Amino acid sequence: MLLQEILFEPIKNAVEKLFQISIEKVEFQSTKKDFEGDITIVVFPLVKQIKGNPLEIGTKIGEYLVENVAEVSKFNVVAGFLNLVISDQYYISYFNSIKNDNLYGFVAPTEGDKSVMVEYSSPNTNKPLHLGHIRNNLLGYSVAEIIKASGKKVYKTQIINDRGIHICKSMLAWQKFGNGQTPTSTGLKGDKLVGNFYVEFDKAYKVEIAALMSQGKTEEEAKKQAPLILEAQQMLLDWENGKTEVIALWKTMNQWVYDGFSVTYTNLGVDFDSYYYESKTYLLGKDVVEEGLSRGVFFKKEDGSVWIDLTADGLDEKIVLRSDGTSVYMTQDIGTAIQRVRDFSDIGGMVYTVGNEQDYHFKVLFLILKKLGYEWAENLFHLSYGMVELPSGKMKSREGTVVDADDLMEEMTTTAQQISEDLGKLDGYSEEEKAILYKTIGLGALKYYMLKVDPKKQMMFNPEESVDFNGNTGPFIQYTYARIQSILRKATFEYSKDVTLSELHEKEKELIKQIQLFPEIIQSAAENHSPALVANYTYDLVKEFNSFYQNVSILGEDNLEKKVFRVQLSKSVSQVIKNAFRLLGINVPERM
């Protein structure tokens, strides 16, 4: 049982007996490193009710707890903070209760509970995935896994933006400049081939704009009148009207892209339970708007367009249907959200993993769905994240200056290989084992570096820094895991039985305290939609283990009971590392 659960009732009883006051909650926090103690009770909130000196109040409660609670061995009071020293026996007992639980910290879903749908990736089918998509995918996947571990059923989904003018640009460029190229004939992944033609369109379009401007057109006029953009716009109309040859080309080129995406997702280690396609959802929501119009949620302007007035909510007026009856993105998103709940009837909330440039859009979307009366709209969350930049600067898809996701993963694996070879610790590895290890380290470095940063923050990704085997990095944590596996392989004696020790080494106690935080970290990370909490917790755990490893003899300990306990403790640390990294989508190597 957790300390807070053990201590709450005795503290409540103490306050009632000593001060004749009834309290409903107690504020706990970890004791600061500067003071003796394992857990701290914040006395200040009680002062308002008890009307006394915080030092005296804390002292009286501390004396009561030492006398009446076996787990509390002594206490001290600093200002309004009651620091409790917890007995070694409590920590030994707690450790014995969890040491064989391979899913320690994970909570199974409760029958009948509502599920959560997490949307991430959601790319366009006119280009391959890039560095920005990597952060999106890693965040969405990890948040889904964390919410699942916290006790919820989770569905992973994405909506693929497979229609629109940007798709037509790639299609038109392929028709004009492609000479019948295919992924098979070129040896290129399909998403890369299609992305190349998106870039080709932009180059040719710029040439036409420059030519028109040389004839006296303004830049704005030239952009609108360039033959290529007019042809692309016509192609979009043909697509919407179902023109056979346009639809056939659209299906062919999109399939090239899907095949390419599939390879990238597999290499990145992310997956999905369902897919939605904008070509099938772009008409959704129009009926909802009509219904909302009749209920007064929306209003119609003189030109026939339909709007919602959110000024009373601190926002503004937002269009949901154009005057010609066509939908806007907001209409589609309203309809798609409702369709998802129809498809998965147990959905009770959704998480949208989308960059922070869409913050306003999601505020409006969620508010509209609430005003339409959907209960689940109270449980919608925009997992807003900052953009990723490289030391070399921003990326631009049209100009082909993006950092390709596949290339980056390959580069990370190569970098891991170079560093591993330089360290020279790969004796006895087969070439296949080496290849798996390089990928494990390289992708682990990439994922950890991305996920240790708070999602809301913009970040700079430095590939070389991420593969450092020291500091707050994936490889450093993976190396510690592998070191523990080495200890376990050398422990040729039986170490599975419960051990009864009379006392703990200070480093053992600190390590158990750190392990004890893991279930709480999972719940907090799920609540805050933040893999960074799991990542940085794992780093703290590893630092604590390395301090233990350097200060306490494990296999060299003469006392068998202590030796067994320390091996068990090391094994539990490695299990928590493995479980935490699983939530981040990172593998751990048995040897390094």
C-alpha positions, 0 to 999 in steps of 0.5 A, a space after each residue: 500500500 502507498 504511504 499516502 493511503 497508509 497515513 491519511 486515516 491516522 493523520 485525520 484521526 490525529 487532527 480530530 483527537 488533538 484539535 477537535 477538527 475534521 479534515 477531508 484531505 491532507 497535502 503530501 509531498 516528497 521530503 526535500 533532499 536537505 532535510 531528514 525524512 521520506 514524506 512530508 505533510 504540509 501543515 499550512 492548510 491545517 493552520 486556517 482551521 486549527 488557528 495555531 502555530 504551525 511548528 506546534 501543530 506539526 510537532 503534536 501530529 508527528 508525536 501522535 504518528 510515531 506513537 500510533 503508526 508502525 511505519 513512522 519511526 521519527 519526525 522533524 518539523 521545519 516551519 510548516 512542514 512535517 517531515 516523516 522518517 518511514 521505517 525500513 520494514 515498510 519499504 522492504 515489505 512494499 518491495 517484496 509485494 511488487 518485485 515479481 510484478 512484470 506489469 508494475 505500475 500498469 492498470 487494467 481497464 475496468 469493464 464498462 469504462 469509456 474508451 479514449 481515441 487518440 489521433 496522430 500522424 494525419 499526413 498529406 498524401 503528397 509527400 513523405 513523412 518528415 521530422 515534424 511528423 516524427 514528433 507528432 507520431 511519437 507523441 501520439 503513440 506514446 500518449 496512447 500507450 500511457 493512457 492505456 497503462 493508466 487503465 483506459 481502453 484506447 483506440 489509435 487512429 489517424 485521418 489521412 488528408 488524401 484530397 485537395 489542391 496539394 494532392 492535385 499538384 503532385 498528380 499534375 506534375 507526374 502527368 507532365 514530367 513523370 514519363 510513366 515513372 513508378 516506385 518499381 521502375 525508379 526503386 523509390 519508395 512511393 511517398 518519396 516519388 510522389 513528394 518529388 513531383 510536388 517539388 517539381 510542380 512548385 519549381 515549374 509554377 515559380 517559372 510561370 509566375 516569373 514569366 507572367 510578372 515579366 509581362 507586367 502582371 502583379 505577383 498576386 495576379 501571376 499566382 492566380 493566372 499561371 497555367 499550372 495552377 489553373 490546370 490543378 484547380 480544374 483537376 480538383 473539380 474533375 476529381 470532385 465530379 468523379 472523372 474516371 481517369 482522374 480518380 484512377 490516377 488519384 487512387 494509383 498515386 495515393 496507394 504508392 504513398 500508403 505503401 511508403 507510409 507503411 514502411 515508415 510506420 513499421 520502422 518507427 514502431 507506431 501503429 493504428 487501429 483505424 484509418 479515416 480518409 478526408 476523401 470520405 469525410 469531407 462531406 460529413 457535418 453538413 447535416 449536423 450544421 442543418 440540424 444545429 441551424 434549426 436549433 439556433 446553435 448556428 445562424 445564416 447570413 444574408 449571402 446564405 453562409 452559415 456561422 456560429 457566434 462565439 463572441 460571448 465565449 471570448 472567441 469570434 464568429 466562425 463560418 461552418 458552411 459557405 454560401 454555396 453550401 460547401 463545407 469548410 475544415 471545421 464542418 468536416 471536423 465536426 462531422 468526423 468527430 461524431 462519426 467516430 463515436 458512431 463507429 466506436 460506441 464506447 468512446 468517451 473522449 478524444 485526443 487530437 495530436 496536432 501542432 500548436 498552430 491549430 490551437 484556435 481551431 480546436 478551441 472552436 471545434 470543442 466549443 461547437 461540439 459542446 453547444 451541439 449537446 454531445 456529452 463526450 465533447 467535455 472530454 476532448 483534448 488538443 495535444 498541442 505541441 511545438 514545432 521541431 527545428 534543426 540547427 540548420 533552421 526551418 524546413 519547407 516541403 514545397 522547396 524540398 528542404 525537409 528532413 525526411 523521416 526515413 533518412 533521419 532514422 537511417 542516419 540515427 542508426 548509422 551514428 549509433 553504429 559508429 559510436 558503438 564501434 568506437 567504444 569497442 564492446 561488440 565482441 561476440 556479436 553476429 552481424 545480425 545482432 549488431 544491426 538490431 543493436 544499432 537500430 535499437 540504440 539509434 531509434 531509442 536516442 531519437 525517440 527519447 530526445 523527442 519525448 523528454 521535452 514537454 510537448 508544448 515546447 518548441 524544440 531543437 533536435 540535435 542528432 549527435 547530442 541525442 546519441 550521447 552515451 552520457 547524460 539525459 539520453 536514451 542510450 545512457 538509460 539503455 546502457 544502464 538497463 544492459 548493465 543490470 542484465 549483465 549483473 543478472 546473468 552473473 548471479 548464478 545463485 537462486 534469488 527469487 525468494 523473499 528476503 527478511 532484512 532488519 535494515 536497509 542501506 540508505 541507497 537501497 531505500 532511496 532506490 525503492 522510493 524512486 521505484 514507488 513513484 512509477 504508478 503515480 508517474 503513469 497516472 500523472 503523465 496520462 492526465 497531463 498527456 505528457 510522455 516527458 514525465 515518464 522519460 525524465 522519471 526514468 532518467 532519475 531512476 537510472 541516476 539513482 541506480 547508478 549511485 546505488 551501483 557505485 556505492 553498494 556492493 551487489 555480487 561482491 556482498 558477503 551476506 547472502 540475504 543482502 546479496 539476494 536483495 540487491 540483485 532483486 532490487 536491480 532486477 526490479 529497476 530494470 523492469 521499471 526501465 523496460 516498462 517506462 520505455 515501452 510507454 515511450 515506444 523504445 526497445 531496450 537491449 539485453 547487451 551493449 
